[in-house]
């Protein structure tokens, strides 16, 4: 309990210097604090306390500034975090291991600006469409140019 009080003392001191006193169920400034009182009753004081302490420690120990982390996350979500060579390798791997395409003749994969091109031959139209479908479902792929041809020789 003493450790918690020591951790919260700077926050309490800063709030007092700003003229803010927070008491559950009372008016803080001109805004009623009834909502936080309900929250405290629902979650519990210790839960809110540990959440605040955890956020504070996380901010103190963060390896990078928040702006850099947001940019990295945005790049990852947009698929811009991978190069064309890495994306081509990922597409080739997925085509060779996907349940619907592993048994087919594997096409040659080339990637330019996130758009991939598939070249090769397959025994039927369904296989051709399935290759394009699996390749297009990989994160980071902007589009698929399916140049796979259907062979005229029937398979046994």
C-alpha positions in Angstrom: 0.0 0.0 0.0 2.9 2.3 0.8 4.4 1.6 -2.7 1.1 2.6 -4.4 0.9 5.8 -2.4 4.5 6.7 -3.3 3.8 6.1 -7.0 0.6 8.2 -6.9 2.1 11.0 -4.8 3.6 13.0 -7.8 0.2 12.7 -9.7 -1.7 13.9 -6.6 0.8 16.8 -6.1 0.5 17.9 -9.7 -3.3 17.9 -9.6 -3.3 19.9 -6.4 -1.0 22.5 -8.0 -3.4 22.8 -10.9 -6.3 23.3 -8.4 -8.1 20.0 -9.2 -9.4 17.8 -6.4 -11.0 14.6 -7.4 -13.5 13.0 -4.9 -15.9 10.4 -5.9 -19.5 11.6 -5.9 -18.6 15.3 -5.4 -18.3 18.1 -7.9 -14.8 18.6 -9.3 -14.6 22.1 -10.6 -17.9 22.5 -12.5 -18.2 18.9 -13.8 -20.0 16.3 -11.6 -17.9 13.1 -11.1 -20.9 10.7 -10.9 -19.7 8.8 -13.9 -16.4 8.0 -12.4 -18.1 7.0 -9.2 -20.1 4.4 -11.1 -17.0 3.3 -12.9 -15.2 2.8 -9.5 -18.2 0.8 -8.2 -18.3 -1.3 -11.3 -14.5 -2.0 -11.7 -13.3 -1.3 -8.2 -10.8 1.2 -6.9 -7.9 -1.2 -7.1 -8.7 -2.1 -10.7 -8.6 1.5 -11.7 -5.5 2.2 -9.7 -3.6 -0.7 -11.2 -4.8 0.4 -14.7 -3.5 3.9 -14.1 -0.2 2.7 -12.7 0.2 0.2 -15.6 -0.3 3.0 -18.1 2.1 5.2 -16.3 4.8 2.5 -16.2 4.2 1.6 -19.8 4.6 5.2 -20.9 7.8 5.6 -18.9 9.3 2.3 -20.3 8.2 2.7 -23.9 11.2 2.0 -26.2 10.2 4.7 -28.8 8.1 7.9 -28.9 4.4 7.4 -29.6 4.6 9.1 -33.0 7.2 6.5 -34.2 5.1 3.6 -32.9 1.9 5.0 -34.6 3.8 5.3 -37.9 5.1 1.8 -37.6 1.7 0.4 -36.8 0.1 2.3 -39.7 2.7 1.0 -42.1 2.1 -2.5 -40.9 -1.6 -2.2 -41.3 -1.3 -0.8 -44.8 1.1 -3.5 -45.8 3.8 -1.1 -46.6 6.2 -2.7 -44.1 7.3 -5.4 -46.6 9.5 -5.1 -49.7 8.5 -6.6 -53.0 11.1 -9.4 -52.6 9.7 -10.3 -49.2 6.1 -10.2 -50.6 7.1 -12.4 -53.5 8.6 -14.9 -51.1 5.5 -14.8 -48.9 3.2 -15.4 -51.9 5.3 -18.3 -53.2 5.3 -19.9 -49.7 1.5 -19.5 -49.3 0.8 -20.9 -52.8 3.0 -24.0 -52.0 1.3 -24.6 -48.6 -2.3 -23.6 -49.1 -4.7 -26.6 -49.0 -6.3 -25.7 -52.3 -3.1 -25.0 -54.3 -0.2 -27.1 -52.9 -0.9 -29.9 -55.4 -0.9 -27.7 -58.5 2.1 -26.7 -60.6 3.4 -23.7 -58.9 3.5 -20.5 -60.9 6.3 -18.0 -61.2 5.6 -15.0 -58.9 6.9 -11.5 -59.5 5.9 -8.5 -57.5 6.2 -4.8 -58.4 4.8 -2.0 -56.2 2.7 -4.5 -54.2 1.1 -5.8 -57.3 1.9 -9.4 -58.1 2.0 -11.2 -61.5 1.5 -15.0 -61.7 2.9 -16.9 -64.7 2.7 -20.6 -65.5 0.3 -23.3 -66.6 -2.4 -25.2 -64.7 -4.8 -28.0 -65.8 -8.1 -26.1 -65.4 -9.9 -22.8 -65.0 -10.8 -23.6 -61.4 -7.1 -24.1 -60.5 -6.2 -20.8 -62.2 -8.9 -18.9 -60.3 -7.9 -20.6 -57.0 -4.2 -19.5 -57.5 -5.3 -15.9 -57.9 -7.7 -16.1 -55.0 -5.1 -17.4 -52.6 -2.4 -15.0 -53.8 -4.8 -12.0 -53.5 -5.7 -12.9 -49.9 -2.2 -12.3 -48.6 -1.7 -9.1 -46.6 0.3 -6.4 -48.4 -0.8 -7.5 -51.9 -2.4 -4.6 -53.8 -3.6 -6.7 -56.8 -3.0 -9.8 -58.8 -2.3 -10.0 -62.5 -3.2 -13.6 -63.3 -1.3 -14.6 -66.5 -1.5 -18.3 -65.7 -2.6 -20.3 -68.8 -4.8 -23.4 -68.9 -3.1 -26.4 -70.5 -4.9 -28.1 -73.3 -3.6 -31.6 -72.3 -6.2 -33.3 -70.0 -4.8 -34.8 -66.8 -5.6 -38.4 -65.8 
